[in-house]
Amino acid sequence: MSDNINIKYEYVPRFKAGDPESVSYLEEHGYVVIANALSDQESTKALNLIWDYLEGLDTGIDRNDRDTWDNDRWPTAVHGGILPGHGIGHSAAQWYIRDIPAVKEAFAAVWDDEDLLVSFDGVALWRPWTYNENWRTNNGPSWMHIDQHPIGRPGKHCVQGLVNLLPSSPATGGNVMVPGSHKRFAQIPERYAERLSRIHPKIDHFRFPNDDPLLADSQPIICHMQAGDLMLWDSRTIHCSSPGLETPTGDQQLFRAASLICMMPKSKSNADVIAMRKEAVQNLTSTTNWSDRFINADEFPDIAAAGKNAFKLPPIPVLNVNQRKMVGWDE
Ligand SMILES: O=C(O)CCC(=O)C(=O)O
């Protein structure tokens, strides 16, 4: 880990979905944890559906046999163990989680708007690296980032989210946030002029140097999260994920399972994007967090390199009215 970045594990306040105080906390700190957006039963069901997706890829993954979890069978993972493509954005698991009322309620409170579109994002799934060191995900300081271009998109545009499906601990690690860092977003163009000049204004991803003094004076935290908790964060907040701060002992099952989910007002999108989103359901195309632009995650270099036929994709989802509205259909 880089010398000047010292991540700590923190028990932060947890709010009820829709609580106005959750919105104030998010505005002040750049992130907020919503307690029990999914019940324990719902979290277990969601995780089982993720395993159904993995086993359905037809590469020989068996949830009960860790020896089948190796990279030659596992879907392509990027950054910190995130599975962003190969149909996962339309898996039964992801559509199940998107349809849980408290998840939408949390985002609706943030936007003061019920008419929301959902991202076709993937999941972060961490295999036990104590069983196989190659499964260890990237250390936090190597990919501290924001998901919004400071010049291309000034101001507040997006609140990202993840639903945590397994309890976190200092040993599992998890998502990392730099509290309050969204407030320094406007200073980035001046502070990182050269670094930023290499990033096209339409690319909503900016990485901080891992010896960045900006990160030295505000300590990054891994928030304690229970299974079913939902974390929301402003895309301007510096974040990433990082493996545990201590070596895990005990059960060598998945260390982390988190469904990435983002809802934005439909009014921010447009007819062309919505038409592409409807096609994406039929084509099982996954996206990034943004729903006001169409950004195809299956075109990420690592996903594209795996090839279209490397994995058997899940069936085309049959969506209910709520889910269809979140795609962009009127009913
Ligand atoms: O919690 C994680 O795995 C990191 C998620 C992340 O960095 C992102 O979605 O931009």
The ligand as an SDF file (V2000), in Angstrom:
LIG
                    3D

 10  9  0  0  0  0  0  0  0  0999 V2000
  -17.0490   -1.0390   -4.4760 O   0  0  0  0  0  0  0  0  0  0  0  0
  -16.4610   -1.3250   -5.5010 C   0  0  0  0  0  0  0  0  0  0  0  0
  -16.2290   -2.4640   -5.8310 O   0  0  0  0  0  0  0  0  0  0  0  0
  -15.9490   -0.1980   -6.3740 C   0  0  0  0  0  0  0  0  0  0  0  0
  -17.0010    0.2900   -7.2750 C   0  0  0  0  0  0  0  0  0  0  0  0
  -16.4890    1.3790   -8.1570 C   0  0  0  0  0  0  0  0  0  0  0  0
  -15.4170    1.8600   -8.0350 O   0  0  0  0  0  0  0  0  0  0  0  0
  -17.3560    1.8850   -9.1790 C   0  0  0  0  0  0  0  0  0  0  0  0
  -18.4260    1.3100   -9.4270 O   0  0  0  0  0  0  0  0  0  0  0  0
  -16.9960    2.9210   -9.7740 O   0  0  0  0  0  0  0  0  0  0  0  0
  1  2  2  0
  2  3  1  0
  2  4  1  0
  4  5  1  0
  5  6  1  0
  6  7  2  0
  6  8  1  0
  8  9  2  0
  8 10  1  0
M  END
$$$$
